[in-house]
Amino acid sequence: MTIEQGVGQVVVTIRTSRDTLLQPFAMAGMCFVIAASDPRGLAPLWLMGLAIVAQALWALNWGVDLTPESANLRGIRRRSIPWQEVQAVVRYGPSGSLMVKLILEDGKHVRVPAPRGVWGFGGAGFDRDFERIGQWWLVHRGESWGPVRPAAPRPPYALPETR
């Protein structure tokens, strides 16, 4: 994580940690070992291993830039989300990984590309960056922000009376 100071504002930059390279490098290593042990070479496995390594190295540039106005997501797709649209910052942990999600006004969930934790690696850094994103949201969401109230339940559908 780095903090960049611009003219009159501060931008916090959070990127994918190197700890998350363990899983893709292990998968790529298995591809290379299997391909090397076969006398025919298995070219598709070599290519798959190289693609996994390339994607993992590209993912090191993924992350989020926190500005006073918005969270700027940098992943496969770049996106800017104003703090006023964010209803919550939550921790999400499917199948051994840790991620951060932003819950928006319309109920959509947006996954933040970084920080991430995989197989227990990067936990302390993940917690620190998760807290930083949450605190940044609380400070910059604005005075006009208010929680969205859930819609009132609709009455059950009634069949029209027949005469």
N, C-alpha and C positions, 0 to 999 in steps of 0.2 A: 504494500500500500504506500502511495506517495501523496504528498500534499503539494499542490502547485498553487502559487500565488500569482494572480493576474492583477490587472489594473482595478483596484477597488473591490475585488472579490476573491474568495478562496474556493478552489475546486479540489475535492478529495477524489483521488483515483484509486480504485480497488481492482486488481487484476487477479486472474487465476493463479494459484500458487503452484510451485513446482512439485509439491507433494502429490498433486493429482495426476502426475505423469506416470506414477507407479503402475496403475491398472492398464493403461493402453500399451506401455512398454512391455509389460508382462505378456499381454496378448500378442503383440508383434513378435516377441521373442519365441513364443510357442509356434507361431506361423513359420518363422525362420528355421527353427530346429526340425520341425516336421518336414519342411521342404528340403532341407539339407540332408536329412536321413534317407530320403527316397532317391534311388539312382536316376529316376527320370527328371528330378529337379522340381516338379510341380510348380511351374511358373505362376499359376494363379495365387498360390500361397505366398510366394515372394512379393507379388504385387499387392496382395492384401496387407501384408506386414508393412510394406513401405507406405501404403495409404493410411494405415493406422498411425504410424509415426508422424507423417506429415500433418494429419488432422490434429494430433495431440500438440505438436509444436505451434500450429496455427491457433489453437485454443488458449495458448499462453497470453495472447493479445486480447482475449475476451474479458469483459468486466463491466464495471459501472463507474461513471463519473458523476459525483454528487455536486450539484451546483445549488445556489440559493433558490433557483426557480424550478429545477427539475432533476429527475434521475435520468441520465443519458446512458442507455444500455448499449453495450458494444459486444455483439455476438455475430452469429451468421447474418442476422438482420439488425440494423441499428434502429433505435427507437428512443424518443424523448418523452418522458411521462411527467407532466407538471405535478408538483407535490399536492396541489389542491384536489387532484383526482384520486389520490391514494387514500384508501380507508384504513389500511393496516399493513404492517410489515410482519410477515410470519416466517417461521422456520419450517421447512418441509423436509422430510427424511424418508424417501422410498428406498427400500432394499439396500441398506448399508451406506447410503450416501446422504449428505447434508446439502440442502439448497435454501435459498431465500426466495420468497414469493412476495409480490406486491398485490394486494387485493384492491381493485379499483371500484369506483362509485357504481358502475354498472354490474358489479358482481364478478367480472372477469378476473382471472388469476394470471399474473405475468411473472414468469420465472426470470430471476436475475442471473446472468451468466457467471458471475463470481460474487462472493466467495463460494467455494464448494469444499466439501470434505468427502473423501472416498475411503471406504474400508477402515475408518478410524484415523486416517492420516489427515493432518491439517485441522484438527479439532480446535486447538487453542486459537489459531489464526482465524478460523471460521467464526468462533464465538466473538472475538474482538471486532471483526468486520461486520457481523450481524448487528451487534450493539451499536456500532457507529452508524450504520444505515438507519436503524430505528431512531436513534437520537437525532440524526440529521433531519428525518421526516418530521419528528415532533417539533423541532425548532423552526422549520421552514414551511410547514403546511399552511400557515397564514391564519389570521384572526377570523376570517370568514368561513373557515373550515368547520364543518359540523358532521357528526356521524349520520350516515344514511339510515333512516329507520326502515325496518323491514315492512313490506307491504302487509296491510291487514288481510287476514284470511278471507277468501270469498265465501259467501254463503253457498251451501250445497245446491246443486242444480235441482229444480223442482219441475216436474212435468206439468204442462198446462192442464187446467181442469177441462174435462169434457162434459158437455151437456146433452 
